Amino acid sequence: MIKVSDIEKIKDEAAERATNTAITLMLGIPLLVLHDKYSELTRREVNGKSRLERFAEMCLYQFDCFNEGRLTIDDFNNIIWKEAGIKLVSNSGSKPYIEKR
């Protein structure tokens, strides 16, 4: 028989995983786009598209890669660590923070 406390623990763990995923995507996607595409984003307008419109499209492309399984949360974390030297950290009970090499 499953106890109420077991159900609460499962719910808390699932909420923490979801929060960590959301934070990694929320920060990781723009970090990757800025790191990889900064030179393309410095021009004010390209083919009639503003800098912000192109940035949003690039972020949505990265999200599609995640959503379709071509990139995982671990991939985002590893790429950001390898390329930018920072790690997105979210521990239980503490607010997320950035750790530098």
WOBEL-V935631 format. One record per pair of residues at least 6 apart in sequence whose C-alpha atoms are under 6 Angstrom apart, sorted by the first residue. I is the first residue (numbers start at 1). GAP is how many residues later the second one is. Records with the same first field share a line. If there is no record, write none. Layout:
I=GAP, GAP
//
This chain:
29=30
41=10
44=7
45=6
65=6
66=6
81=6
85=15, 16
86=13, 14
87=11, 12
88=10
89=7, 8
90=6
//
